[in-house]
Structures are given as structure tokens and as C-alpha cells.
Amino acid sequence: MRNVPTLLLRVALLLIVGGSAESIFAAPGDLYEADWGSGQILKFTPAGVRSTFASGMVNPGGLAFDGKGNLFVSDFAANNIYKITAAGVRTTFASGLSHPLGLAFDSSGNLFETDINTGTSGKILKFTPAGTMTTFASSLHNPAGLVFDGAGNLYESEFDLNLINKFTPAGVKTTFASALSGPDGLAIDPAGNIYEADDLSGRINKISPAGAKSVFAADRSQPTGLALDKSGSVYLSDQAVARVFKYTSAGGTGTSFVSGLNTPEYLAFEPALPSMTAAMRLANGHFQLKGQTVPNRIVTIQASTNPGGGYADIGTVTADTTGTFTFEDPNSTSFAARFYRAVLP
């Protein structure tokens, strides 16, 4: 996917001429793994073919993709967050941190990071796309994984206190789940269920939006990172056996996906960037556009009369929990030909 022209990596075009449509689909990407012990970011195709995406770090831990396909990596020992482009170009996004670990983006493109620090002085820091840092939450006990739900609530696993905290967008904290055993990496499915890597018990716990906890899998040694693919399969890194395991959406017993790693930490799938999937002319003459992207993300729709350029924003829409979005263009009747593309902030 890395050798696809830049335009296709960043946007998806939909050409509408006289009511017909041609769509270009953006495909979901590969699995990325923070290989803590080797200082590398490893990339795996769906078939498990391995390559090195980035190297030269000390202890990479957290991973998160922004809306443009850039990968952000927390380096626990170097106290930095790096930004790595799709072409593999690395720059320092933030420095001077205190053992950064978990990373997650909200729907507006702000990056959140768990700053472990020491004792009870852990924090969650918030960075704007321009890199401006503020403290979102403080006085935490070894904060680890982060994940957002569709309503913009942030979930944080607190390793030392054996619980998961839930923060509203305004920063109001409540306890979402307790009585865990070393909660580490977090992931969420389209229905809003939280998956938690229970490091000290060897389990994956599944927690409903209402907080009901069940055991999704109990066959691991030291689970750390979690990620879900588009089909609902759950991928888990296990540091004790240096492998990534794959589970069906039903849970139970996992199968080995890759082995021979070096202290695997967190995981992330390269996101499916916005793609237009359908178009139809409504009874009022307007074009209705449908597309697919990352669940719960805000999508900006742009239009032009020239496929080569001149695109302007015509509105925004928020994808649902399955990543589907629908947009109606009230001005489409004014043009003989209209070109559209969808982009993430």
C-alpha cells in the first residue's frame, strides 16, 4: 500500500457525471507492533509477512495513527513522541515527557498520551495537531492504555490500581471497571465494548458499555497490547512468549499470528482512510454520498469541478460506530460535473 500515489493515500475520490459514479476505495492497512526490546516498529501484512517500518528507537511502546496516515510512537525510555510519515520519515513531535506509553487520537485530531512518571504523579497529556501540550488528567497511578468511544469519552487503564477510568470530553473522571489484574492495553469494537489486556492474569476481558465484565480469553501469559481488525478479530501481543495472537470475535482460544518478537508492546492497525462507496440522486435533485472510514471520526467533504484541484470544503459529517457516513450535497444540481473527496481532520 505504501507505493500507492499520494492522492490515494490521503483521500478517496468520487466522480459524478450525469448521475453515474466511479469510486476509489481506500483499503485498511497492516498491523504495526511496537517491538520494545529491539527499538523497532514492525509491520505485518494480513498474511503475517513481516517487515521493519522504523528502527533506532530505545523502547517504543504506544502506537496511534492520525487521520492522514502518520504513525505516532511513544518512546518510553527516550521520553519522546515521534511522528512517522507513511514514507517512514521520522520527526520528534513532543519531548521532555516522563515515560510516555499509551496513545490515542480523538475525533478532532488531538493526541492523548499517558505519562507514567512515578508513584501517584501519572498524567494524561493532550496535544493539539500543532503540538501544543496541556494536562488533561493528573494524580494517576501508572496510567497505561488509552482508547476513545464514539461519544468522545476517553478510557484509561490504571495498572497499579487495577481499574479502568472513564473521562468525559470535559475531563470528568469516573471508575468504569475495577477488580482487574494489571490492566494494560485497551481496544474498542463498533458496539462500544472495551477489550482489556489483563497483564497479570493472562486474560483478555471484555467490558460492555454498561460496565458488565466477561472473560473473552484466558489462555495467555503476559498480554499487553490489543487491536481489532475490520472483521472484528482481536489481536493481542504477549510479552512472555514474544508473539502476537489472533482471536475470532467469539474469543476463546487464540492462534499464533507472528512469533520471534522482542518484548512486544502495543499494537495498531493502519486505518482505512475515507473512501466514497456509493452515490445516488435524491428526489429533490441533490446527490447523496455514502462512504466508509474510521468509526466515529469526523469527515470533511470537499468538492470541485476539476478532479486535478480546486477542492473546497462543503461540509462535515461524523461516521457511525461501523465507520459509515452519509452526506447530502444541496448544491450538486448547479453543476454539470462534480468531483468529491473525503478527508479526515
N, C-alpha and C positions, 0 to 999 in steps of 0.2 A: 504493500500500500504506500510505502514511502516514495516510490518513483512516480506516483500519480501527479499530474500537473497541479501546480499550487492552487489554482482556482477550485479544483475539485476537492482538495484537502480542506478548504476553508468554507466553501459554500456548496449549495446544490441549486441548480438552475431548473426552472420550469418554463418552457417556451409555449406561449399560447397564441395561435394564429387562427382566426376564424373559428374558434371553439375547439380546435384539436390541441392535444397536449403531448409533449415529449418530456419524460422525466429522467433525471440523472440521479441515481441512488448513491447515497453515502453508506458505505459498509461499516459495521462495527469493527473495532480493531482487535489487536492481540493482547495477551496477558503480560503485564510487566511485574517484575518481582524485585524488591529491594534486597540485595544479597549482602547483608550486614557484614559478614566476615571477610568477603573479598573486596568490598568497596565498590561494587558494580551494580548497575541496573541491568537485569537480564530480561529478554523479550522472548515470548513463546507464541508460536502460531497455534491455531486451534488443534493442529495435529501434534503439538508438542515439540516442534522443531525450535531449537534454542539458538539465540544469537546474543551478543553483547551490545546493548544500546548505549551505555555510558559507563565510564570507569574513572578511576583516580579520586574517588571519594574515600572517606575514612569509615564511617558507619552509617550508610544510608538506611533510613527507617521508614518514614511516611512517604506516600505517593498520592498525587492528585492531579488530574488533568483539568485545564481550564477550557473555556468554550471554543478556543481556537486551536486546540490540539497540542498545546505546550504542556510538558510534564513538569510538575513541581516536586522536588525531593527535599526532605529534611535530612540533614546530616547531623546525627546525634552528637558525635564527638567534635566536629568542627564548629558546631553552634551556628550553622548557616542553613538557609533555604536556597536551593538552586532552581533556576528555570532552564529547562532544556527544550529547545525547539524540536519540531518534527524531524529536522535535518540533523539533530544531535548537537547543536551548538549550545554550550552551557554558559550561563552568566549567573552571578550571585544576585538573588532577589532580596534577601534580608540576611543580616549578620548580627553578631553580638547577642545572640539568643542564649538560652540556658537549657541545653539538652532538648532540642525540639524533636517531636516524634509525630503524632498524628496530624494529618492534613485533610481539609475538606473545603470545597467551594460552595457558597450559597448561590441562589438563583440570579443574583445581581453581579456575580463575578468577584466577590470579596473572598479572600483566602483566610481560613481559620486554622490555628496551629496550637497544639498542646505543648506548652513549655514546662517541662517536668520540674526544673530547678531542684530544690532539696526539701525534704520534710514536708511541711504543710504549705509551702510557698509556691506551689504549682499554679500555672496560669493558662488561660486560653487567650491567645493574642489574635487580633483581627487586622488584616492588611487589605487596603483598597487595591484595585488594579494598578495604581501608580506606586504602590509600596508604602503608603502612609500607615503607620502602626498605631493601634490603640489596644488597651486591655479590655477584653470582653468579660472575663471572669477571673477571680483570684482566690487564694486560700484553698487550693485544691490539693489532694493527696495523691501524687504520682498519676496525673492525668495521662491517658494513653490514646485510644482510638476516638475518632470523630465521624459522625455521619449526619446528614440533614434529611428530614422528611419533606413531604410535598407542601406542608404548610409553613415551612421555613423554620421549624423547631430544630435545634441542634442537640444531638445526643453525644454524651462524653462518657467513656468508661474510666472509672477511677480505681486503679489497680489495688492500691493499699486499703481502700475502704470496702472493696468487694461489691461495688454498686455501679449503676449507670445513672447519670444525671441527665435531666431534660431541661433545656433552656429555651424560653420563648424568644422570638426575634428581639424583644426588648431586654433580654438578659435575665428574666425571672427564672430562678432555678427551683426545680422540684426533683425528688427521687423517683425515677422511672422503674428501676428494678434493683433489688437487693439480694443478699444471701448468695452472691456469686463466689467464685474462687479464682481470683486473679484475672478479672476481665481485661481483655486486651483489644484486638481488632474488632471493628464493627462493620456491618453492611446492612442494607435495607432492600426489600423487594418492592415491586409496584403496589402491593396491597398494604404497605406500611409496616410489615413485620420486620423487627430488628433481629439480626443474627449476631451472636457474640461469641468470640473465641475465648473460652474459659481456660486460661493458660495452665492453672494448677490442677484442674480436674481432668483435663484431656477431653473436654466436651465442646460441642457447639450447642449453644442454647438458642432457641427461637422464642421471641417475645412479641406478642400481638400488640397492636396499637393501644389496646386497653391495659396492657401490662401483664397479661397471662403468660407464664413461662412454661415451656416444654423443652424436652431434650431432643434436638434434631439429630445429633450423632454423638456417640460416646466411645469411639474407637481410636482415639489419638493419644499422643504422648505429651506434646507441648504445643498446642495450637496458638498461633499468633495472628497472622493476617487473614482477611476474608475478602472475597469479591464474588459478585454474581454476574453471569453472562446473560445474554438476551433471552435465552431459553429458560432461565430460572435455575440453572445448575450452579452449585455453590463450590467455590474453590477455596482451599484452606492451606496455608503454609504451616508446617510442623517443624520447629527448630530442632527438636531432639533427634529426628531421623533425617533431617536435611532434604525434605521432599515437599511437593505440593500435591494435595489430593483433590479429587473431583467427586462431588456428590450430586445425584439427581435431586430434583425439587422435593422428592419424598423423604430424603435424608436416609438414615440408617448407616450402611457400610459404604465407605468411600473406596475409590480406586486410585492407584498411583498415577498422577499425570506427568510429573517430572521428578527426577532424583539427582543426587550428586551435587546438591547446592551447598552453600557455606553460610549457615546460620540465617535462613530465610526469614525476613521480617514481614512487612506489609505488601499487599498486592493491589493492583488496579488494572482495569481493562481500559484500553484506548477507546474513547467514547465514539458513538455514532454521531457524527456531525449532522446538522439539519439536512433533510432531503425532502423534496416535494414528491408526493406519491400519487396524487390524483387531482383532477380539476373538473369542474362542471359549471355550466352556465345556469343560473337560477331563473325562476320565472320573472324576476324583476330586472333581468339583464345583467346582473352582477356575476363576476366569476367567484366561485368558492374554491379555495385551495386547501388541500389536506397534505399533511406531511408527518415526518417521524423524526424524533431527536432524543436527547437525554430526558428521562422522566422529570417532570416538574420544573423544567427550565423555561425561562423567558426567551422567546424567539422574536427577533426583529425581521419583519418582511420588507424587502426592498423591491422596487420596480424601475424599469427603464424601457424606452422604446428602441434601445440599441443593446444587443447582447454583449458588445465589447466594452461597455462602460456607461457612465452617466446614471448609475443607480442612486436612488434616493429612498429614504425611509418612508413607508406609508402606514406603518402601524406595528404594534406588538401583540403577541399572544402567548399565553402560558400553556405548555404541554401538560397533558394529564398524567396520571401515575403510570400509564403504559408508554408514555413518550409521544402520543398522538396529539397533533394540533390542527385546528381548523381556522381559516381566516377568509373573510369575505371582503373583496375589493369593490367599493362602491363607485370607483372611477373607471372601471375597466371598459365601460361602454363608450368612453370617449376616444378610444384608440383602436386603430386597425390591427396593430400588433403590440403585444405587451409581454415583456420579459420579467420574470420574477426570480428572486433568490432569497433564501432564508439564512440568517447568520445569528450566532449567539453573541451576547454582550462580551 
